[in-house]
Amino acid sequence: MALHFELVTPEKLVRSAEVYQVVVPGTEGDFGVLEGHAPFMSTIRDGEILLFESASSTPETIPVVGGFAEVNEKGLTVLAEKAG
């Protein structure tokens, strides 16, 4: 089982992948999302998204600047002002 993750900026789709976990820099603090997470919406602060392909993998980091994150039944979507 995997979490569907999309990272989007106004210019393009930066990343679309099936991952184990994503850690997002929320304005109220970092939060982790796994498959089956309850619906959730948050603003994000400048920082780094951590992508874990598996439970034991080293995370890939993607720098982001501002935006929103939404978790729903389809997965996690991050709408960032800038990414990469």
ABEGO torsion letter per residue (X at the ends): XBBBBBBBBAABBABBBBBABBBBBBAAEBBBBBBGBBBBBBBBBBEBBBBBABAABBBBBBBBBEEBBBBBAAEBBBBBABBX
